[in-house]
Amino acid sequence: MEEIMAEDDPFPNVVSLCPRPCGEQVSELGLDSEVLPVRGDHPAARNRFLYVGGALHALPSGLRGLLRPSPPFSKPLFWAGLKELTTPRGKDPDETVHSFAQRRLGPEVTLPSSPKPLFLTSHRAPPYIYPLRNSPGNGIRPLSPSLTLKVASLAMDSLCRGVFAGNSRELSIRSCFPSLFQAEQTHRSILLGLLLGAGQHPQPDSALIRQAQAERWSQWSLRGGLETLPQALETHLTSRGVSVLRGQPVCGLSLQAGGRWKVERPQECTELCVKYSSLPKCFNSVSLEGSSLEADHVISALPASVLSKLLPAEAAPLAQALSTITAVSVAVVNLQYRGARLPVQGFGHLVPSSEDPGVLGIVYDSVAFPEQDGSPPGLRVTVSEGSFAWWGLFKGCLCPHRESATQFLAAQRLPLTLAGASYEGVAVNDCIESGRQAAVRVLGTEPKC
């Protein structure tokens, strides 16, 4: 096959909706014509699945789906919603995602047998996905009618694994799902908070964002893959005289007289060093042959734990706070098949830890973005595998450490701004907004392209 699109991302080619910062950037870079939207009535927007008890189960959608039992839940989720509306606001400043969901969504539900499930396996063609053939020796575990699970255990466990490759019993609700935490704090209820919103925000005059809202986009990608976005950004910056140094190792940061940073770049690194992925506000001198460069201000998008190892002794409290914000590696397997078809149509499915601790989920790429299938078209899926990540670890929650870092930077007036996936969210939209906010803090005004 030719021109097949495959990217190294746990959820490749997928960005949810089209919020202000992301939509603005796409338009400013002239990429509107490259956008591939998934509209609200598309199967990839309407259908999502859980893999439980050896079977695929469609998650309830719409009012009808909430009013009747939907495996793997034995009771209508309407009752969980009713409990959520009547549960008082929590009093703790933070709690685990599991505790939050259990407190608000409530009781145990029985996992019944499904009359016509769709099963997954890893030893048939295509791997992982095929219609049910309930014959002896097919390697599929029977679904036990007596298996009981909690909404918190099942749904939030799967969600935390899919988004963070993390454990819902360890992740902080305030750090990982701030909109849910704020909805409860502001409106006493998640549902009321999401319904009423967090307040009115001025929307920019962007045709792309208006189109996304009118058509209820659930996600979107770019024709050439999401890599097109940073490539276009680099072209945009270099055309305006910005120097972008790629593949340059950084082995340390030190403060100079006058408050400037010295970014140490040895000419030859004999050991593996972190690649420099932050762009200083301005350079005193930039020399590829030199062993260092100086900057008035540094915006770091490095992982927090990596940045902690580069900071000087004067910033030891900051380094200590950042070192506790860690991440995990996730393996991404892109699979492409000629002439194969999926037994279901949807976005994909998540796998709770009770099923397979290694497989996090599978995205049905060909359903959402058939334009990227290549010629002749085939079936594309992406399998994400990994173990627990400790993003926002509750025993030493991310929020206090992030706040400690922010307070230290403000108190010491260090010319350093933190941005990226370690602080305000791991999604593409979150990272773009984090970068915009960093630019606002440094420049004191909205950046202009």
N, C-alpha and C positions, 0 to 999 in steps of 0.2 A: 504494500500500500504506500501511497505517496502523501506527503504533507499532512501527516497525522499530528495532532496537537496533544502534547503530554507535558505537564509541568510538575516540578518537585514541590508540591504543597499538599498538606493533608486533605484540603478541600480545594482542588485545583480549579482555576477559571471561574471561581464563584465569589461574587461580592453581593451582599444583601442590599436590597432596595437601591436607593440612589440618594443618600443624604447630602446635605449642603456641601461639606468640604470635598467629598469625593466627586460629586457631580460638577462642582465648580472647577476642580482641577482637570477633569476630563475635557470640559469645554474649553478651558484656557489653553490646553495643549493641542486643540484642534482635532480631538479624537471622536467627536460625536458620531461621525459616519461609521466608525469602527465598532460601535457598541452593539452587543447582542443581548437584547433584553429577554427575560422570562416573565411574561405577563401573568396577572393574577388568575386567569382562567386556564393556564397551562398545567398539564399533569405534574410537571416538576414543581409547580407552586402549590398544588392542591394535595399531592400524595407524598407522605413520608411514612416510613416503616420502622418497626422495631423487630429485631430477631430474638425471639424468646421461645424457650422450650423446643428448639430445633425448627421453628417455623417463622415465616414472615407475617407480621400483623400490621395492617394499616392503622395509623393513628387516627382518632376521630377528627372529623372536620365538619364545620357547619353546625347549625342548631340541631339537626336530626341526629348527628353523630354524638352529640353530648347528652341526648335524652334516652339513649338506649345502650345496653351493655356492648362494649367493643373489646374483644380479646386483644391483649392479654388481661384486660380489666373486666372483672365479673359484674361490676356495678357501673351504671352510667356516671360519667365524669361530672354530670350536672350536680351530683351530691357533693363532690369535692369542691366544686365552684361555690355551692351554697355555704359549705363550711368556711371557705375562704372569706366570704363576705361577712360572716358573723364572728370571725376570730378576732380578738382584740389585738392591738398593736403590740409588738414585742418591746421589751424593756431593755434588753441587752444592747450594747453599742455594736456588737457584731456576733455572728454565730456561723456554724458550718452551713453549707448549702443543704445538706441532708436534714439537719435539724430545722432549718427554716421551712423547707418544703413539707416535712412531716408535721410541723406545728400548724401550718396554714392549710395544707391539703388533706391531712388526716389519715383515716383508718386503713387497716389492712383490706386488701381486695383479693379474691380468689382467682387464680389463673386457670380458666377452664380449657377443655379441649376445643380446638377449632375444627369445624366439620370439613372445610376444604382449604387447608393452609397451603402455602407455598414454602418449600424447604430450601435450605442452603446447604452446600457441602463443599469440600475442598478437593474432591477426587473425581468429579465428573467434568465433562466439557460442555460449556465453558466452566472453569472453576468457580466455586462459590455460589453460583446461581443456576437453578434449574427447576422445572415444575415438579410437583410431588409425584413420585411413583412409590407408593407405600408397599414395597415388596421386601421379602426377607433378604437380609444381607446388604441393604442399601446404606448402612452406616449411619442412619438417622435415629437419634434418641426419641422414644415416644414422649408425648406431652402428658405430664401427670396432672389429672384433675385436682389432686390434693395440694398442689404446689401453691403456697400463698406468698404474696409479695406486697409491699407497700408502694403507693404511688411515689413516695420519696425515694424508695430504694430502687425502683425500676426506671421511672422516667428521668429523674434528676441524675441518677448514676449514669445512664446512657448519655444524657446531654453533656455532663461534665467530661466524660471520656471523649465524646466527639469533638467538643470545643477545645478542651485544655489537655486532653490525654491524662486527666486527673481524677482524683478520688473525691466524690461528693461529701464523704465523711470527714475530709480534711480541708477542703477548699472553703475560703471565706466568701459568704454571700455578698458582703459589702464590697469586696475587691473584684470578684468575678462577675457578679450580676448587679451592678450598682443601680440600674433602673428598677429592678424588683425591690431592692432595699429601700430606695427613695420613695417608691410608690407606697410602701407600707408606712414609712415614716410620715409622709405628707398627707396621705388620704386614708390611712388605717387599713387599706386593702390593696392587694396587687391588682385585682380586676378593676377597681374604681380608679386606681392610679393610672393604669394603662389606658382606660377609657377616657379619662379626663385629661390625660397628658401632663407633662411637666411644666406647662406654661407655653405661651405663644412666643415664638422666635421669628424674627424677620427673615423672610425667605428672599434670596437673591433673584434677580431677574434672569433666570436661566431657563431656556427652552427645554433643555434636557431634563431638569428636575421637574418642571411642570408636566412633561410627558410621562415621566416615571410615576408621578402621583396620580395622574389621570388614568393611566393604564394599570395601576397597582402592581408595579414590578415587585417581584419577590427577590430577584437576584439578577445579576447581569455579568457579562464578561466582555472581552474584546476579541475581535476576529482573529488576531494573531496571538491571543493569550494575554494574561495579565502582565507578562514581561514587557509588553508594548508600553505600559504606563511609565516605568522607570526609564526605559530607553528614550521615550519622548521627552521626559523631564530632563534627562542629561543633555539632549540636543538643544532644548529650550535654554538651559543654563549656559552651556558653552557658547551659544550664539550671542549671548549678552556679556561675554568676557569673563565668566566665572571659571576658575580653574578647578577641575575635578581630578583628584589623584586616586587612582584605583590600584588595588593590590599592593598598597604601601603598608608594611608592618609598623605597628606602634608598640613600643616597649615601655612607655612611661609618660606621665605628665608631671611637670614641675612648675612652681610659681616663681616668676622672676621679679626683680625690683620694678616697681610701678604697677604691679598687679597683672602683668601679662603672663600667658601660658607659654611654656616651652614644650612642644610636642616632640618627643624623642623618637627618631627614626634611624636606627643603625643602618649603615651602608650594606652590611651583610648580616643577616640573622642566621645563627647556626642552630637555633631551636625554633619550634613553632611559636609564632607570635600572633596576636590578634590583628586581623586586618582593620585598617583605619576606615571606618564607615561614617564618620561624622564630618560635617562641613563647617569649619570655623567661619565666624562672621567676616573677618578679613585677615589677610596675612601681612606680616612685616616683610617676609621674603619667602618665596617658594622656589625650591631648587631640588630637582629629582636626585641630584648627586649629593646633596647635603645630608648630614646626619640628623638634622632637626629642623623644625620651623617654629615660628612664634605666631601667636594669635591673641587678639584683644579679648575674644570670647569664643568659647567652644560649646557647640550643641552636640551632645553625645547621644547617638541612637544605638550604641552598643548594648548588649545584654547587661543588666545591672551587675551581676556577679563578675562579669569580665571587666567592666569599668572599675570595679572595686580594687582590682589588682594593679591598676595603672595609676591610681591616685597617690599623691605625695603624703608624707607623714603628717603634714599640717591638716590634712583632711581625713585623719584616721576615723573619727566618729561617722563621717559620711560613708567611708569604705566599709565599716562594720555594718551599717544599715543596709547598704546595697548588696553585701555578700550573702544576705539571707534570702534575697529574691532570686530564686534559681529556676531552671527550666529542665526539660527532658528532650531526648531525641525521639523522633517519630519516623518510622520507615514508611515510605510511600511506594506502592507498587502499581504501576500503570499497566493495565491489561487491554489488549486489542484483539478482536476476533473477526474473522471474515465470515459473513453469512450467518452469524448467530443473532438471536433475538432474546430480549429479556422476557420473563414470564409476567412481569408487572411493569407499569409505567409510573415513574415518580422521581423525586429528587435522589433518593437513596435510602439506606437504612443504617441505624445505629445498633451497636451490640453491647448489652450490659455486661458487667464484669462477671456475673454469675454464669454467663454462657461461654465466653472465651476471653480470658484475661489478656490475650495478645492482640486480637483483632478489635479495633475501635469502631470501624464502620466502613461502608462502601458507598461511594457516590456513583450514580448512573450518569456519567458524563454525556453519553449519546442522547439521552432523553432531553436534557436541558439545552445542549448546544450541538445539534447534529451538523451544524456548519463546520465544525472542527474535526469531523470524522475522517476527512481525507477522501481520496478517490481511488477505487470504488469505496462507498461507505461501508463501515463495519460497526461493531459494537465496542464501545469503550467504557471501562469502569476503572475506578481508582480505589484501591484497598489501602487503608491506613492501619498501621500496626505500631504498637508501642506499649509502654507501661506507665504507671502513675507519674504525673508531673506534680510538683508541689507549688504550683502558682498559687499565691495567696494562702499559704499554709496557715491554718487556723492557730496551731500551737506556735505562735510567733507570727501572727497574721501580717499579711503584706501591707495592709492599710497603715498601721502604726509605723512601720519601717519607711514607707513612702512619705508619710507626714514628717517623720524625723529627718529624712533627707532634705525635704523641702525647707523645713525650719532651719536646718544647719546652713544651707545655701543662702537663705535670707539673712541670717544672723551674721555670717562671716563675709557676706557680700562677695562671694566667689563668682568670677565671671564664667560660670558653668551652668548650662541648662540641660535638663534631662528630658529625653523624648524617646518614643519607640514602644515596643510591645511589652516592656517590663513594667510599665507604670499605669497606663490608662486603658488597657485592653489589647487583645491580641489580634483582632480582626483588621483587615486592610483599612476599613473606614476609620477605625480607632487610631491606627498608626498615622494616617494622613491628617486627622484632626490634631493628634499629638504634635506633629511637625508644625502645623499652622499655629497652634497655641505657643509653641516654643519660639517661633518667629515673632509673634506678637509681643512676648515678654522681652525679647532682645531688642526689637526695634521700637517698641512702645506704640505701635500702630499696626493696622492690618497690612500685610505684605501685598505689594502690587507686582503683577507680572509685567 
